[in-house]
Amino acid sequence: MMIVHRGGCHCGAVRYEVDAPADIEVTDCNCSICSKTGILHLIVDKTQFRLLQGEANLAVYTFDTHEAKHLFCNICGIKSFYVPRSHPDGYSVNARCLDEGTVKSMTITPFDGKNWEENIDALRSTRKK
C-alpha cells in the first residue's frame, strides 16, 4: 500500500511529495558522490514523484557519463532527490530528506557503486513498479 511522503532540502526552498510504502527499502551506495553526500536511495517512478516548490532553486551537476542529473538546492546545497543513471525514468529520493512521521520502517541494502559496471544489473532488477 502506497502512502504520500513529503520531503525537501534543509532550508525548505525545495519541497516534494512521493508515493511509496510506509515500510521503505533504500540503497546505500558506496560510490564517490553517494558516500560524500550520504544519500540513501529510495528509487521511484516519475509518476510517483511531485515537485511542489523550488524548481527555480534547483541546480544540476553532472559528471563522467553525464547521464545522472544530480539536483541540489542552490540555497542550502542539499541533494534531496535526483535523476539517477541507473533509473533514468525515475527519481532517487534521499530518504534522509523525508519529513518525519510517515516512514514506519527502513530497510537499508548496501550497493557496491565503486564497482558500478559490475553491479548495476542487480540494482536495476530490484526496481518495483
N, C-alpha and C positions, 0 to 999 in steps of 0.2 A: 504494500500500500504506500502510495506516494503522499508526501505532505509538502508544504511550502516552507522552505528555509529562507531566511533573509541574511544578508551579509554585506560587507563592503570594506573599504580601506580604513585606515586609522583615523583620519581626520573627518570622515563622513561625506566627503565630496562625491565619492563613487559608491553607489548603492545598487544592489541587485536582489533578485529572488530566484530560487532554483527549486525545482521539483525533484525530490529524492526521498528514499525511505527514511524513517526516523532512526533506524539502525543502518549506519552508512559503512561502506567499505572504501578505504582510501589506500593510496600507494605512497610510499616513502622512497623516493628516488635518490640515489647517491651520486648523480652526475654533478658536474661543477656548478651549474646555475641553481639546481634544486637544493643542493646541500648548502650553498651560500645564502639562499633566500628562506630556507626552512619550510618550503611548501609541502603540504600533504594533499595529494591529488584526489579530488572527487570528480571523476570523469562523467560528464553528462552530454546528452544530445543537445544540439542548439535549440530544439523545441522545448527543452526543459529549463531553459535559462532566459531570464528577462532583465535587461539593464533598466533600472528605474530612474537613475540620475547619474550625471557625471561624465557623459560621453566626451564632452569638451575638455575634461580634465584628464583624459587617458592619453598617455604617451606610449609609443611602440618601440620595442627593442628586438632586433633580430640578430642572429649570428650564424656561423657555419653554413647550413643549407638555406637559411632564411625562410624555412617553412613554418616554424613556430612563430607565433606573434605574441611576444611577451608584453602584456599590457600592464602598465602601472600608473598610479595616481601621480600627476605631475606636481602635486602639492606636498603630500607626505611620503611618496616613494614606495608605497606598499603595492605589491602584486597580489590582488585578491582573486583574480581569475585571468586566464589567457587561453589562446587557441594553440593546443599542443600539436607538435609534429606527428605524434602517434595517433591522434584522433582529430584530423583537420575539419571534420564535420561536426565537431562538438566543442566543448569547453572543459578545461580543467579548473575547477573551483578550488581555491585554497581553503580546506576545511578549517584551518586556524582562523580564517576571517569570517566564519559564520557566526551570527549572533547567538548568544546563549539561549537555551530554553527549548530548542526543537530537536537537537541531536540526543537520542536516547542512548546509543552506544556507537562506538567507532572501532572497527577492526582495521589495524594497520598492517599492510603487507609490504615488505621490503622489495625494491626493484633495483637490479644492478644496471643503472644507467651509465655507469662508467664504461660498460661494455654493451652499449645500446644496440648496435647492429646485431649482435649475437642473441639478444634477449627480447627484442621488440615484438616478435610474433607471440610470445607468451603474454605480454601486456595487452596486445590487441585482442587476443582471444578471451580475455576476462571481461570485455565490454558487454554490458547487459542493455538491451533495448527496452 
